[in-house]
């Protein structure tokens, strides 16, 4: 147990205390009255339901985070990582296969242990408040598909990174950065074509007044849009969403069927105008570049630590290796990740205001306001979040601030 070991324990405990404090501060606002200007979002009964939903998730979150901390600390103090490492070394001495087995055992083991929590969240909490539409069969099929995709994609990327490490030594991070960048660009272009169909059915938006209004808006703002799809989100949840993906000819707008059912056509076009605003303001490019830069920085710092045996020893592994150092580094680097996450969230909230303003000036503010209110109501979202919680976790501004921005003259 070296100094880095205690640094890892301190980081894990500090993060737990910080998150628990933020959750507590946020929970203290759950009984606040509905903010002025939002009284039309919830009636009294619906607001009580919203408060009950948030309180239930808060209590459940405390239980799950506490269990996760105890499990992780127990794994560290009682040699869990060393046990897994020795287990895989008894199977193979190939560094790539050892790493794949090491992370596979840890990931699947953790997923199986946390499965009851995930099941309870979906089939008890979400079911109780009317959100869940997932069948038990679909729940487990999704889990298996997720494992398979992680094994293929994650395992493939990890294998390449370790191969680069063996071949290029301390300069492996450059090659790893290149391959991750290419993969990220590829996924941004073809995620909706390759990954989404594994979990959901996508169909082109039918001809009709909604499609005509969307196409007319796109024409008015000079936005070439040929791909408008509807996704069957209702087979898992009643919550609604819409998103924009891809670039150039591959760009497409995807509307959840729940969104189409919940909103009026003018409101849907307003939501679409917001998404187009992100594209027109180059937010997608900015986020992509920022992500790639952060990945490069992280890989470079990893290259400085991965050969240091103390990083492997820090998680209790007696035989230094790339996979053990990767775990230790991941935890030690997490405070920096928190800081970069804060910066990215701040930029994201700024981008949301800009996209709202674009929709306001190119279409209309009122239908976007009413759509935001309806979506908040249907998801029982928190109308009174604590400012500290917003600062740390929100990628979107609170509803009150978005509406205030939309009704302003700017």
C-alpha positions as MATLAB code, in Angstrom:
seq = 'XXXXXXXXXXXXXXXXXXXXXXXXXXXXXXXXXXXXXXXXXXXXXXXXXXXXXXXXXXXXXXXXXXXXXXXXXXXXXXXXXXXXXXXXXXXXXXXXXXXXXXXXXXXXXXXXXXXXXXXXXXXXXXXXXXXXXXXXXXXXXXXXXXXXXXXXXXXXXXXXXXXXXXXXXXXXXXXXXXXXXXXXXXXXXXXXXXXXXXXXXXXXXXXXXXXXXXXXXXXXXXXXXXXXXXXXXXXXXXXXXXXXXXXXXXXXXXXXXXXXXXXXXXXXXXXXXXXXXXXXXXXXXXXXXXXXXXXXXXXXXXXXXXXXXXXXXXXXXXXXXXXXXXXXXXXXXXXXXXXXXXXXXXXXXXXXXXXXXXXXXXXXXXXXXXXXXXXXXXXXXXXXXXXXXXXXXXXXXXXXXXXXXXXXXX';
ca = [
       0.000    0.000    0.000;
       1.915    3.020   -1.281;
       1.069    6.709   -1.228;
      -0.814    6.415   -4.521;
      -3.032    3.758   -2.969;
      -4.170    6.173   -0.276;
      -4.509    8.913   -2.890;
      -6.900    6.644   -4.808;
      -8.906    5.924   -1.661;
      -9.021    9.651   -0.837;
     -10.226   10.509   -4.350;
     -12.984    7.899   -4.234;
     -14.173    9.014   -0.804;
     -13.983   12.711   -1.682;
     -15.998   12.202   -4.867;
     -18.615   10.251   -2.923;
     -18.880   12.938   -0.223;
     -19.074   15.726   -2.807;
     -21.773   13.984   -4.869;
     -23.751   13.081   -1.750;
     -23.591   16.698   -0.558;
     -24.713   18.007   -3.948;
     -27.585   15.516   -4.033;
     -28.591   16.578   -0.517;
     -28.558   20.276   -1.421;
     -30.601   19.525   -4.510;
     -33.075   17.424   -2.522;
     -33.691   20.301   -0.099;
     -35.344   22.167   -2.981;
     -37.789   19.391   -3.842;
     -40.499   20.940   -1.659;
     -40.075   24.440   -3.056;
     -43.186   25.972   -4.636;
     -43.484   26.003   -8.404;
     -41.435   28.944   -9.764;
     -43.304   31.958  -11.042;
     -44.116   31.542  -14.711;
     -44.174   27.746  -14.522;
     -47.477   27.263  -12.713;
     -48.962   25.968  -15.973;
     -46.437   23.114  -16.131;
     -47.844   21.146  -13.190;
     -51.134   21.275  -11.380;
     -51.028   20.562   -7.638;
     -51.456   16.795   -7.987;
     -48.902   16.490  -10.785;
     -46.401   18.568   -8.838;
     -46.754   16.265   -5.832;
     -46.101   13.347   -8.181;
     -43.034   15.140   -9.553;
     -41.727   15.742   -6.029;
     -42.329   12.114   -5.075;
     -40.458   10.925   -8.179;
     -37.433   13.085   -7.409;
     -37.401   12.082   -3.731;
     -37.607    8.402   -4.639;
     -34.707    8.695   -7.081;
     -32.691   10.679   -4.542;
     -33.037    8.017   -1.846;
     -32.336    5.243   -4.330;
     -29.286    7.142   -5.632;
     -27.832    7.414   -2.125;
     -28.199    3.659   -1.668;
     -26.627    2.770   -5.024;
     -23.710    5.226   -4.694;
     -22.964    4.044   -1.157;
     -23.026    0.416   -2.272;
     -20.737    1.255   -5.208;
     -18.218    2.998   -2.932;
     -18.185    0.111   -0.436;
     -17.762   -2.409   -3.254;
     -14.891   -0.466   -4.836;
     -13.080    0.111   -1.546;
     -13.547   -3.528   -0.603;
     -12.079   -4.556   -3.949;
      -9.060   -2.338   -3.271;
      -8.441   -3.250    0.368;
      -8.989   -7.000   -0.025;
      -6.947   -7.471   -3.189;
      -9.717   -7.852   -5.737;
      -7.684   -6.457   -8.617;
      -4.745   -8.679   -7.679;
      -7.032  -11.733   -7.614;
      -8.412  -10.974  -11.086;
      -4.914  -10.269  -12.392;
      -3.589  -13.597  -11.081;
      -6.622  -15.360  -12.506;
      -6.043  -14.080  -16.034;
      -2.283  -14.739  -15.782;
      -3.150  -18.360  -15.090;
      -5.027  -18.437  -18.396;
      -2.672  -16.551  -20.731;
       0.556  -14.564  -20.754;
      -0.338  -12.547  -23.858;
      -0.635   -8.878  -22.729;
      -3.606   -8.144  -25.009;
      -5.566  -11.239  -24.001;
      -4.751  -10.607  -20.333;
      -6.119   -7.076  -20.588;
      -9.272   -8.212  -22.394;
      -9.946  -10.902  -19.791;
      -9.067   -8.564  -16.912;
     -11.488   -5.834  -17.966;
     -14.086   -8.328  -19.163;
     -14.241  -10.066  -15.771;
     -14.364   -6.777  -13.868;
     -16.974   -5.184  -16.128;
     -19.310   -8.153  -16.352;
     -18.885   -8.915  -12.659;
     -19.724   -5.320  -11.732;
     -22.664   -5.295  -14.153;
     -24.070   -8.500  -12.670;
     -23.706   -7.179   -9.119;
     -25.437   -3.914  -10.056;
     -28.113   -5.684  -12.116;
     -30.661   -5.778   -9.246;
     -30.336   -1.999   -8.869;
     -30.859   -1.437  -12.584;
     -33.804   -3.843  -12.578;
     -35.380   -2.107   -9.580;
     -34.930    1.323  -11.149;
     -36.609    0.220  -14.376;
     -39.368   -2.080  -13.171;
     -40.188   -0.532   -9.808;
     -39.390    3.197   -9.812;
     -39.935    3.975  -13.499;
     -42.925    1.613  -13.548;
     -44.489    3.231  -10.475;
     -44.383    6.688  -12.039;
     -45.648    5.567  -15.436;
     -42.450    5.890  -17.487;
     -41.393    2.305  -18.129;
     -42.504    0.561  -21.300;
     -39.647   -1.933  -21.380;
     -40.543   -5.606  -21.122;
     -38.384   -7.871  -18.983;
     -37.297   -9.718  -22.098;
     -36.240   -6.493  -23.828;
     -34.401   -5.373  -20.679;
     -32.175   -8.471  -20.689;
     -31.769   -8.476  -24.480;
     -30.545   -4.867  -24.292;
     -28.090   -5.918  -21.611;
     -26.705   -8.752  -23.756;
     -26.483   -6.501  -26.814;
     -24.608   -3.933  -24.729;
     -22.121   -6.562  -23.592;
     -21.611   -7.806  -27.144;
     -21.095   -4.288  -28.500;
     -18.641   -3.462  -25.704;
     -16.719   -6.679  -26.368;
     -16.423   -5.945  -30.095;
     -15.917   -2.176  -30.065;
     -14.301   -1.669  -26.657;
     -12.251   -4.836  -26.878;
     -11.067   -3.959  -30.356;
     -10.013   -0.442  -29.353;
      -8.240   -1.694  -26.224;
      -6.391   -4.334  -28.226;
      -5.155   -1.734  -30.711;
      -4.025    0.634  -27.940;
      -2.008   -2.103  -26.202;
      -0.540   -3.209  -29.530;
       0.548    0.385  -30.175;
       2.035    0.468  -26.660;
       4.112   -2.653  -27.370;
       5.182   -1.402  -30.785;
       5.759    2.337  -30.215;
       6.601    2.482  -26.522;
       6.010    5.852  -24.891;
       4.808    7.308  -28.207;
       1.890    4.894  -28.316;
      -0.459    7.708  -27.308;
      -0.098    9.386  -30.710;
      -1.209    6.287  -32.585;
      -3.926    5.570  -30.037;
      -5.155    9.151  -30.367;
      -5.254    8.825  -34.149;
      -7.262    5.590  -34.125;
      -9.667    6.888  -31.469;
     -10.144   10.114  -33.451;
     -10.929    8.209  -36.641;
     -13.339    5.966  -34.745;
     -15.032    8.977  -33.108;
     -15.524   10.689  -36.470;
     -16.840    7.475  -37.970;
     -19.342    7.016  -35.137;
     -20.501   10.619  -35.408;
     -21.245   10.031  -39.071;
     -22.773    6.565  -38.943;
     -24.015    6.033  -35.359;
     -27.647    6.334  -36.406;
     -27.157    3.902  -39.267;
     -25.076    1.264  -37.509;
     -25.744    1.351  -33.756;
     -29.284    2.665  -33.276;
     -30.874   -0.114  -35.420;
     -29.446   -2.681  -32.990;
     -31.769   -1.325  -30.305;
     -34.532    0.622  -32.037;
     -36.531    0.748  -35.239;
     -36.191    3.903  -37.327;
     -38.654    4.827  -40.044;
     -38.739    7.863  -42.350;
     -41.233   10.515  -41.257;
     -44.432   10.044  -43.235;
     -45.633   12.606  -45.738;
     -48.058   15.050  -44.170;
     -48.401   18.466  -42.619;
     -45.629   17.899  -40.034;
     -43.071   16.893  -42.629;
     -44.161   19.771  -44.868;
     -43.690   22.284  -42.030;
     -40.266   20.856  -41.184;
     -39.152   20.969  -44.816;
     -40.475   24.519  -45.204;
     -38.541   25.672  -42.150;
     -35.385   23.973  -43.390;
     -35.807   25.703  -46.755;
     -36.351   29.101  -45.099;
     -33.080   28.879  -43.157;
     -31.084   27.318  -45.976;
     -30.653   23.988  -44.253;
     -30.484   20.960  -46.526;
     -32.420   18.212  -44.789;
     -33.302   14.978  -46.532;
     -33.253   12.523  -43.649;
     -36.024   12.863  -41.047;
     -36.616    9.712  -39.034;
     -38.966    8.596  -36.285;
     -37.597    6.225  -33.641;
     -39.762    3.875  -31.571;
     -38.662    5.215  -28.194;
     -42.070    4.338  -26.740;
     -41.144    0.667  -26.522;
     -38.854    1.508  -23.607;
     -40.127    4.718  -22.037;
     -42.791    7.408  -22.259;
     -40.109   10.119  -22.096;
     -39.640   12.117  -25.292;
     -36.542   13.319  -27.114;
     -35.129   14.481  -30.447;
     -31.557   14.644  -31.647;
     -29.390   15.655  -34.565;
     -26.552   13.505  -35.853;
     -24.064   13.274  -38.682;
     -22.495   15.754  -41.094;
     -22.938   16.637  -44.746;
     -24.989   14.081  -46.616;
     -25.117   11.878  -43.532;
     -26.824   14.457  -41.313;
     -30.242   13.488  -40.052;
     -32.870   14.494  -37.537;
     -34.404   11.791  -35.362;
     -37.697   12.378  -33.575;
     -38.949   10.040  -30.859;
     -42.474    8.816  -31.492;
     -43.303    9.977  -27.974;
     -42.274   13.512  -28.966;
     -44.661   13.441  -31.928;
     -47.465   12.167  -29.697;
     -46.855   14.717  -26.910;
     -46.336   17.935  -28.879;
     -48.231   19.988  -31.424;
     -46.722   20.281  -34.875;
     -45.575   23.890  -34.337;
     -43.853   22.809  -31.127;
     -42.078   19.950  -32.901;
     -40.817   22.344  -35.571;
     -39.605   24.677  -32.804;
     -37.685   21.791  -31.192;
     -36.247   20.972  -34.613;
     -35.272   24.638  -35.071;
     -33.333   24.389  -31.812;
     -31.485   21.315  -33.103;
     -30.742   23.038  -36.415;
     -29.395   25.938  -34.351;
     -26.764   23.627  -32.878;
     -25.688   22.679  -36.396;
     -25.708   26.232  -37.752;
     -23.706   27.519  -34.789;
     -21.124   24.724  -35.290;
     -21.711   23.378  -31.792;
     -21.334   19.813  -33.029;
     -17.910   20.653  -34.483;
     -16.823   22.480  -31.326;
     -17.867   19.579  -29.099;
     -16.164   17.067  -31.370;
     -12.895   19.025  -31.476;
     -12.966   19.564  -27.704;
     -13.560   15.859  -27.155;
     -10.675   14.890  -29.411;
      -8.309   17.403  -27.773;
      -9.226   16.145  -24.294;
      -8.694   12.563  -25.460;
      -5.237   13.458  -26.759;
      -4.272   15.206  -23.526;
      -5.521   12.270  -21.456;
      -3.598    9.734  -23.553;
      -0.419   11.837  -23.352;
      -0.642   12.031  -19.547;
      -1.355    8.279  -19.474;
       1.864    7.690  -21.445;
       3.799    9.425  -18.657;
       2.403    7.124  -15.968;
       1.703    3.780  -17.612;
       5.296    2.530  -17.304;
       5.522    3.468  -13.629;
       5.035    0.272  -11.581;
       3.747    2.335   -8.638;
       0.531    2.992  -10.563;
      -0.115   -0.758  -10.796;
       0.904   -1.270   -7.161;
      -1.544    1.474   -6.194;
      -4.513   -0.816   -6.932;
      -2.852   -3.778   -5.221;
      -1.522   -5.555   -8.327;
       1.918   -7.043   -7.703;
       2.873   -7.589  -11.360;
       2.925   -4.196  -13.149;
       1.038   -4.199  -16.433;
      -0.659   -1.873  -18.871;
      -4.157   -2.948  -17.826;
      -3.477   -2.505  -14.099;
      -1.844    0.885  -14.671;
      -4.847    1.915  -16.783;
      -7.212    1.279  -13.859;
      -5.011    3.148  -11.394;
      -4.516    6.032  -13.781;
      -8.253    6.239  -14.484;
      -9.005    6.848  -10.819;
      -6.061    9.189  -10.231;
      -7.005   11.225  -13.308;
     -10.685   11.520  -12.356;
     -10.303   14.881  -10.521;
      -8.955   16.380  -13.756;
     -11.859   14.777  -15.618;
     -14.230   16.465  -13.180;
     -12.714   19.850  -13.953;
     -12.853   19.354  -17.716;
     -16.413   18.099  -17.277;
     -17.331   21.352  -15.530;
     -15.895   23.337  -18.448;
     -17.741   21.216  -21.001;
     -21.021   21.558  -19.095;
     -20.573   25.324  -18.959;
     -20.006   25.448  -22.728;
     -22.956   23.119  -23.295;
     -25.301   25.385  -21.318;
     -24.021   28.350  -23.327;
     -24.648   26.444  -26.568;
     -28.206   25.638  -25.451;
     -28.956   29.335  -25.031;
     -27.526   30.013  -28.489;
     -29.612   27.231  -30.058;
     -32.721   28.559  -28.289;
     -31.992   32.043  -29.633;
     -31.587   30.638  -33.133;
     -34.982   28.944  -32.893;
     -36.513   32.133  -31.484;
     -35.232   34.321  -34.306;
     -35.755   31.901  -37.208;
     -39.051   30.369  -36.127;
     -40.779   31.469  -32.888;
     -40.172   31.564  -29.146;
     -43.655   30.669  -27.922;
     -43.927   27.134  -29.375;
     -40.443   26.327  -28.074;
     -41.429   27.563  -24.607;
     -44.611   25.480  -24.571;
     -42.709   22.437  -25.859;
     -40.107   22.771  -23.094;
     -42.867   23.018  -20.504;
     -44.643   19.937  -21.837;
     -41.440   17.917  -21.983;
     -40.605   18.943  -18.400;
     -44.068   17.953  -17.266;
     -44.040   14.592  -19.014;
     -40.629   13.675  -17.588;
     -41.437   15.028  -14.091;
     -38.255   17.076  -14.282;
     -36.907   19.197  -11.456;
     -38.106   22.812  -11.762;
     -36.138   24.009   -8.717;
     -32.599   22.561   -8.915;
     -29.934   23.848   -6.539;
     -27.472   26.208   -8.305;
     -24.465   24.154   -7.171;
     -26.009   20.995   -8.635;
     -26.699   22.824  -11.893;
     -23.109   24.085  -11.993;
     -21.680   20.603  -11.479;
     -24.021   18.417  -13.503;
     -26.377   20.239  -15.859;
     -25.513   20.264  -19.549;
     -28.736   22.233  -20.181;
     -29.845   25.371  -18.318;
     -32.788   24.973  -15.912;
     -36.212   25.503  -17.459;
     -36.761   28.858  -15.711;
     -33.566   30.315  -17.188;
     -34.268   28.986  -20.682;
     -37.727   30.543  -20.675;
     -36.380   33.844  -19.319;
     -33.863   33.876  -22.155;
     -36.513   33.050  -24.764;
     -38.860   35.852  -23.693;
     -36.070   38.443  -23.499;
     -35.611   40.928  -26.351;
     -32.066   39.791  -27.096;
];
